[in-house]
Amino acid sequence: GESVGLHLPTLSVQEGDNSIINCAYSNSASDYFIWYKQESGKGPQFIIDIRSNMDKRQGQRVTVLLNKTVKHLSLQIAATQPGDSAVYFCAEDGNQGGKLIFGQGTELSVKP
Amino acid sequence: EAGVTQFPSHSVIEKGQTVTLRCDPISGHDNLYWYRRVMGKEIKFLLHFVKESKQDESGMPNNRFLAERTGGTYSTLKVQPAELEDSGVYFCASSQDKKGEAFFGQGTRLTVV
């Protein structure tokens, strides 16, 4: 069936380094993708989104890249900080009326 | 502006009992979604309301789950009778547009013992 998956379940980086979190999706009809950050005890928090007519979108310290050819999505965090430690989920809107399909999540741990 | 709020934040019940979760979406958001995350796995869609109507309930696991959104404002999700495998974190989200940023609540952690 349709699925969104993550390549790495855990990622540990040094404070100040850049982080890259990857995600694969399988529904070629999806035209909207979102990255969420979830801290312990909180709900998923929107980070950045991208539509399929773009291949790159930048926010504050974060960049999302979309490669539709290989159905791959990535989240880049520049100068990773301890406050970035969380579980990151990619999600796709499979053109099915608004519901999101989430990946398993990657736990990012930032070492001081 | 208040975000999406969920109540209770935690609930521990015995197998066979009934639990009702509540979600108050952001005011003015017609779209309301229920998701859950079981055993640390991915967050899975349960159902989607547009105002008071069920747009999509394809993710509801079985008929022990009943969601309502009377009046198109807050929503409830009732599990009756609860089973052990229902344990997990139940999230509610709301959005103004179907294709746009969905705002999530903090979740209700349900533990069935």
Interface residues (C-beta under 8 A of the other chain):
Chain A: V4 Y32 I34 Y36 G41 K42 G43 P44 Q45 F46 D49 F89 A91 D93 Q96 G97 G98 K99 L100 I101 F102 G103 Q104 G105
Chain B: V4 Q6 N31 Y33 Y35 K41 E42 I43 K44 F45 H48 Q55 D56 G59 F91 A93 S95 K98 K99 E101 A102 F103 F104 G105 Q106 G107
